[in-house]
Amino acid sequence: MKAVRIELKEANNFVLTFHRHHKPVVGHRFSIGAEHDGKMVGCVIVGRPVARMTDQKNIAEVTRLVTDGTKNACSFLYAQAARAAKELAFKSIQTFILETETGITLKASGWTNMGLTKSGSWHSRSNRRTDQPECPKLKWIKLLN
């Protein structure tokens, strides 16, 4: 498997095709694709932390990770995202997964489970978000220094 740089549009198309419960994202800092035998098998989208009170300068956040089911593609992409964020001088990288997901790929990539967050969403009076499930999520981080 090899890492390839991809544009947000290409990554979002992969999300539309393969992601079980998330929609495409609006922006990103960078996206990385995973190629196996010349075929794109997954991608990771890394952006700013979604929570407003999180350190936007020093923390990167995996906002989407999706594969076509190719073995080890998830672990490969989490490791690549962390490696790229470290090269860009971020102090840590984080992501959130559903409580029902095991996180085994994150653990295999050296990330740490920080526990369960509160459920909820980021609604405003004029705009109700529908791009993600409203349930408790597990927070995972990887320190990069």
C-alpha atoms as an extended CHARMM CRD file, in Angstrom:
* protein
*
       145  EXT
         1         1  MET       CA              0.0000000000        0.0000000000        0.0000000000  PROA      1               0.0000000000
         2         2  LYS       CA              1.2450000000        3.5030000000       -0.6990000000  PROA      2               0.0000000000
         3         3  ALA       CA              0.1510000000        6.9850000000        0.3270000000  PROA      3               0.0000000000
         4         4  VAL       CA             -0.8740000000        9.5070000000       -2.3290000000  PROA      4               0.0000000000
         5         5  ARG       CA             -1.8320000000       13.1590000000       -2.0020000000  PROA      5               0.0000000000
         6         6  ILE       CA             -5.4060000000       13.7750000000       -3.0550000000  PROA      6               0.0000000000
         7         7  GLU       CA             -7.6130000000       16.8320000000       -3.3640000000  PROA      7               0.0000000000
         8         8  LEU       CA            -10.6380000000       17.3730000000       -1.1180000000  PROA      8               0.0000000000
         9         9  LYS       CA            -13.0670000000       16.8210000000       -3.9880000000  PROA      9               0.0000000000
        10        10  GLU       CA            -11.6510000000       13.3560000000       -4.6680000000  PROA      10              0.0000000000
        11        11  ALA       CA            -11.6770000000       12.4870000000       -0.9580000000  PROA      11              0.0000000000
        12        12  ASN       CA            -15.2840000000       13.6740000000       -0.5830000000  PROA      12              0.0000000000
        13        13  ASN       CA            -16.3290000000       11.5580000000       -3.5790000000  PROA      13              0.0000000000
        14        14  PHE       CA            -14.8400000000        8.5420000000       -1.8010000000  PROA      14              0.0000000000
        15        15  VAL       CA            -16.7670000000        9.4930000000        1.3650000000  PROA      15              0.0000000000
        16        16  LEU       CA            -20.0110000000        9.7200000000       -0.6460000000  PROA      16              0.0000000000
        17        17  THR       CA            -19.4180000000        6.2940000000       -2.1410000000  PROA      17              0.0000000000
        18        18  PHE       CA            -18.1850000000        4.3080000000        0.8400000000  PROA      18              0.0000000000
        19        19  HSD       CA            -18.8420000000        5.9780000000        4.2210000000  PROA      19              0.0000000000
        20        20  ARG       CA            -21.5480000000        4.3430000000        6.3400000000  PROA      20              0.0000000000
        21        21  HSD       CA            -22.7570000000        7.3110000000        8.3860000000  PROA      21              0.0000000000
        22        22  HSD       CA            -21.0060000000       10.5720000000        7.4560000000  PROA      22              0.0000000000
        23        23  LYS       CA            -21.3920000000       13.0370000000        4.6240000000  PROA      23              0.0000000000
        24        24  PRO       CA            -18.5620000000       14.9150000000        2.8680000000  PROA      24              0.0000000000
        25        25  VAL       CA            -16.7570000000       17.7680000000        4.6470000000  PROA      25              0.0000000000
        26        26  VAL       CA            -16.6340000000       21.4310000000        3.6680000000  PROA      26              0.0000000000
        27        27  GLY       CA            -12.9330000000       22.0620000000        4.2090000000  PROA      27              0.0000000000
        28        28  HSD       CA             -9.6740000000       20.3970000000        5.1820000000  PROA      28              0.0000000000
        29        29  ARG       CA             -6.0220000000       20.9870000000        5.9170000000  PROA      29              0.0000000000
        30        30  PHE       CA             -4.9160000000       17.9750000000        3.8690000000  PROA      30              0.0000000000
        31        31  SER       CA             -6.1610000000       14.6580000000        2.5290000000  PROA      31              0.0000000000
        32        32  ILE       CA             -4.2540000000       11.4350000000        1.9180000000  PROA      32              0.0000000000
        33        33  GLY       CA             -5.3010000000        8.5090000000       -0.2220000000  PROA      33              0.0000000000
        34        34  ALA       CA             -4.2630000000        4.8840000000        0.0790000000  PROA      34              0.0000000000
        35        35  GLU       CA             -3.4500000000        3.0610000000       -3.1460000000  PROA      35              0.0000000000
        36        36  HSD       CA             -3.1410000000       -0.6960000000       -3.4490000000  PROA      36              0.0000000000
        37        37  ASP       CA             -2.1720000000       -2.3080000000       -6.7510000000  PROA      37              0.0000000000
        38        38  GLY       CA             -2.8220000000        1.0090000000       -8.5210000000  PROA      38              0.0000000000
        39        39  LYS       CA             -6.3550000000        1.3470000000       -7.1340000000  PROA      39              0.0000000000
        40        40  MET       CA             -7.5700000000        3.9060000000       -4.5670000000  PROA      40              0.0000000000
        41        41  VAL       CA             -8.7740000000        1.8660000000       -1.5710000000  PROA      41              0.0000000000
        42        42  GLY       CA             -9.3140000000        4.5890000000        1.0430000000  PROA      42              0.0000000000
        43        43  CYS       CA             -8.6760000000        8.1140000000        2.1890000000  PROA      43              0.0000000000
        44        44  VAL       CA             -8.3200000000       10.2440000000        5.2820000000  PROA      44              0.0000000000
        45        45  ILE       CA             -9.3640000000       13.8870000000        5.5600000000  PROA      45              0.0000000000
        46        46  VAL       CA             -7.6100000000       15.9760000000        8.2070000000  PROA      46              0.0000000000
        47        47  GLY       CA             -8.9190000000       19.3830000000        9.2030000000  PROA      47              0.0000000000
        48        48  ARG       CA             -9.2780000000       21.8310000000       12.0420000000  PROA      48              0.0000000000
        49        49  PRO       CA            -10.7880000000       20.5300000000       15.2770000000  PROA      49              0.0000000000
        50        50  VAL       CA            -14.5780000000       20.7300000000       15.1270000000  PROA      50              0.0000000000
        51        51  ALA       CA            -14.9830000000       21.8530000000       18.7500000000  PROA      51              0.0000000000
        52        52  ARG       CA            -14.4680000000       25.6140000000       18.9370000000  PROA      52              0.0000000000
        53        53  MET       CA            -12.5960000000       25.5550000000       22.2550000000  PROA      53              0.0000000000
        54        54  THR       CA             -9.9440000000       23.1070000000       20.9980000000  PROA      54              0.0000000000
        55        55  ASP       CA             -6.5060000000       24.5270000000       20.1830000000  PROA      55              0.0000000000
        56        56  GLN       CA             -6.8350000000       25.1790000000       16.4400000000  PROA      56              0.0000000000
        57        57  LYS       CA             -3.1300000000       25.9240000000       15.9610000000  PROA      57              0.0000000000
        58        58  ASN       CA             -1.5680000000       22.8420000000       17.5520000000  PROA      58              0.0000000000
        59        59  ILE       CA             -4.1550000000       20.0830000000       17.1250000000  PROA      59              0.0000000000
        60        60  ALA       CA             -5.1430000000       18.4420000000       13.8400000000  PROA      60              0.0000000000
        61        61  GLU       CA             -8.3240000000       16.3660000000       13.5910000000  PROA      61              0.0000000000
        62        62  VAL       CA             -9.1950000000       13.4170000000       11.3850000000  PROA      62              0.0000000000
        63        63  THR       CA            -12.6580000000       14.4500000000       10.2550000000  PROA      63              0.0000000000
        64        64  ARG       CA            -13.2380000000       11.5170000000        7.8850000000  PROA      64              0.0000000000
        65        65  LEU       CA            -11.5790000000        8.1790000000        7.2620000000  PROA      65              0.0000000000
        66        66  VAL       CA            -13.0760000000        5.7580000000        4.7820000000  PROA      66              0.0000000000
        67        67  THR       CA            -11.9670000000        2.6360000000        2.9220000000  PROA      67              0.0000000000
        68        68  ASP       CA            -13.4660000000        0.1160000000        0.5430000000  PROA      68              0.0000000000
        69        69  GLY       CA            -12.7440000000       -2.6340000000        3.0970000000  PROA      69              0.0000000000
        70        70  THR       CA             -9.1770000000       -3.3880000000        2.0350000000  PROA      70              0.0000000000
        71        71  LYS       CA             -7.3160000000       -5.0840000000        4.8840000000  PROA      71              0.0000000000
        72        72  ASN       CA             -5.0920000000       -2.7590000000        6.9690000000  PROA      72              0.0000000000
        73        73  ALA       CA             -6.0900000000        0.3530000000        4.9830000000  PROA      73              0.0000000000
        74        74  CYS       CA             -7.5810000000        2.0900000000        8.0560000000  PROA      74              0.0000000000
        75        75  SER       CA             -4.4830000000        1.5800000000       10.2070000000  PROA      75              0.0000000000
        76        76  PHE       CA             -2.2830000000        2.6640000000        7.3040000000  PROA      76              0.0000000000
        77        77  LEU       CA             -4.2770000000        5.8850000000        6.8290000000  PROA      77              0.0000000000
        78        78  TYR       CA             -4.3440000000        6.7790000000       10.5480000000  PROA      78              0.0000000000
        79        79  ALA       CA             -0.5670000000        6.3170000000       10.6710000000  PROA      79              0.0000000000
        80        80  GLN       CA             -0.0890000000        8.4230000000        7.5210000000  PROA      80              0.0000000000
        81        81  ALA       CA             -2.3070000000       11.2160000000        8.8910000000  PROA      81              0.0000000000
        82        82  ALA       CA             -0.3050000000       11.3180000000       12.1380000000  PROA      82              0.0000000000
        83        83  ARG       CA              2.9980000000       11.3000000000       10.2530000000  PROA      83              0.0000000000
        84        84  ALA       CA              1.9110000000       14.1830000000        8.0040000000  PROA      84              0.0000000000
        85        85  ALA       CA              0.5340000000       16.2110000000       10.9290000000  PROA      85              0.0000000000
        86        86  LYS       CA              3.8300000000       15.7710000000       12.7780000000  PROA      86              0.0000000000
        87        87  GLU       CA              5.7540000000       17.0210000000        9.7330000000  PROA      87              0.0000000000
        88        88  LEU       CA              3.4680000000       20.0710000000        9.6800000000  PROA      88              0.0000000000
        89        89  ALA       CA              4.4520000000       20.7660000000       13.3320000000  PROA      89              0.0000000000
        90        90  PHE       CA              1.1660000000       19.8630000000       15.0020000000  PROA      90              0.0000000000
        91        91  LYS       CA              1.5830000000       18.7660000000       18.6320000000  PROA      91              0.0000000000
        92        92  SER       CA             -1.2040000000       16.1550000000       18.4620000000  PROA      92              0.0000000000
        93        93  ILE       CA             -3.8780000000       14.6870000000       16.2440000000  PROA      93              0.0000000000
        94        94  GLN       CA             -7.3150000000       13.5540000000       17.3360000000  PROA      94              0.0000000000
        95        95  THR       CA            -10.4240000000       11.8620000000       16.0360000000  PROA      95              0.0000000000
        96        96  PHE       CA            -13.8140000000       10.7670000000       17.2770000000  PROA      96              0.0000000000
        97        97  ILE       CA            -15.4960000000        7.4430000000       16.4890000000  PROA      97              0.0000000000
        98        98  LEU       CA            -18.9120000000        6.0530000000       17.3210000000  PROA      98              0.0000000000
        99        99  GLU       CA            -19.2830000000        4.2720000000       20.6490000000  PROA      99              0.0000000000
       100       100  THR       CA            -20.2460000000        1.1390000000       18.7170000000  PROA      100             0.0000000000
       101       101  GLU       CA            -16.9400000000        1.0730000000       16.7840000000  PROA      101             0.0000000000
       102       102  THR       CA            -14.0280000000       -0.8920000000       18.2590000000  PROA      102             0.0000000000
       103       103  GLY       CA            -11.1450000000        1.4920000000       17.5540000000  PROA      103             0.0000000000
       104       104  ILE       CA             -8.8490000000       -1.4550000000       16.8890000000  PROA      104             0.0000000000
       105       105  THR       CA             -7.2640000000        0.3110000000       13.9010000000  PROA      105             0.0000000000
       106       106  LEU       CA             -6.5050000000        3.3770000000       16.0230000000  PROA      106             0.0000000000
       107       107  LYS       CA             -4.9530000000        1.2350000000       18.7330000000  PROA      107             0.0000000000
       108       108  ALA       CA             -2.8700000000       -0.5730000000       16.1000000000  PROA      108             0.0000000000
       109       109  SER       CA             -1.6310000000        2.8270000000       14.8880000000  PROA      109             0.0000000000
       110       110  GLY       CA             -0.5070000000        3.9210000000       18.3630000000  PROA      110             0.0000000000
       111       111  TRP       CA             -3.4050000000        6.2200000000       19.2600000000  PROA      111             0.0000000000
       112       112  THR       CA             -4.8020000000        6.4800000000       22.8240000000  PROA      112             0.0000000000
       113       113  ASN       CA             -8.4670000000        6.1940000000       23.7900000000  PROA      113             0.0000000000
       114       114  MET       CA             -9.3810000000        9.2080000000       25.9370000000  PROA      114             0.0000000000
       115       115  GLY       CA            -12.8750000000        7.9520000000       26.7740000000  PROA      115             0.0000000000
       116       116  LEU       CA            -16.4500000000        8.7500000000       25.9120000000  PROA      116             0.0000000000
       117       117  THR       CA            -17.6440000000       12.2630000000       25.0810000000  PROA      117             0.0000000000
       118       118  LYS       CA            -21.0990000000       13.6700000000       25.6810000000  PROA      118             0.0000000000
       119       119  SER       CA            -23.6550000000       13.1920000000       22.9460000000  PROA      119             0.0000000000
       120       120  GLY       CA            -24.8730000000       16.1530000000       21.0050000000  PROA      120             0.0000000000
       121       121  SER       CA            -24.3750000000       18.1800000000       17.9110000000  PROA      121             0.0000000000
       122       122  TRP       CA            -23.3690000000       21.6530000000       16.8000000000  PROA      122             0.0000000000
       123       123  HSD       CA            -26.6620000000       23.3050000000       15.8910000000  PROA      123             0.0000000000
       124       124  SER       CA            -27.3930000000       26.9680000000       15.4820000000  PROA      124             0.0000000000
       125       125  ARG       CA            -30.7950000000       28.6330000000       15.4770000000  PROA      125             0.0000000000
       126       126  SER       CA            -30.7670000000       28.9290000000       11.7010000000  PROA      126             0.0000000000
       127       127  ASN       CA            -28.9980000000       25.7270000000       10.7650000000  PROA      127             0.0000000000
       128       128  ARG       CA            -29.5230000000       22.1970000000       12.0760000000  PROA      128             0.0000000000
       129       129  ARG       CA            -26.5070000000       20.0020000000       11.3190000000  PROA      129             0.0000000000
       130       130  THR       CA            -27.2300000000       16.6540000000        9.7580000000  PROA      130             0.0000000000
       131       131  ASP       CA            -23.7240000000       15.6580000000        8.6770000000  PROA      131             0.0000000000
       132       132  GLN       CA            -22.9940000000       13.4140000000       11.6470000000  PROA      132             0.0000000000
       133       133  PRO       CA            -24.7440000000       11.1220000000       14.1260000000  PROA      133             0.0000000000
       134       134  GLU       CA            -25.8750000000       12.6790000000       17.4190000000  PROA      134             0.0000000000
       135       135  CYS       CA            -24.5900000000       10.1590000000       19.9620000000  PROA      135             0.0000000000
       136       136  PRO       CA            -21.7150000000        9.7640000000       22.4170000000  PROA      136             0.0000000000
       137       137  LYS       CA            -18.3690000000        9.2990000000       20.6740000000  PROA      137             0.0000000000
       138       138  LEU       CA            -14.9960000000        7.9190000000       21.7150000000  PROA      138             0.0000000000
       139       139  LYS       CA            -12.1500000000       10.4340000000       21.5610000000  PROA      139             0.0000000000
       140       140  TRP       CA             -8.7690000000        9.1190000000       20.3990000000  PROA      140             0.0000000000
       141       141  ILE       CA             -5.5300000000       11.1220000000       20.3260000000  PROA      141             0.0000000000
       142       142  LYS       CA             -1.9240000000       10.6780000000       19.3100000000  PROA      142             0.0000000000
       143       143  LEU       CA              0.7920000000       12.9410000000       20.6770000000  PROA      143             0.0000000000
       144       144  LEU       CA              3.2420000000       13.9340000000       17.9650000000  PROA      144             0.0000000000
       145       145  ASN       CA              6.1850000000       15.6010000000       19.7540000000  PROA      145             0.0000000000
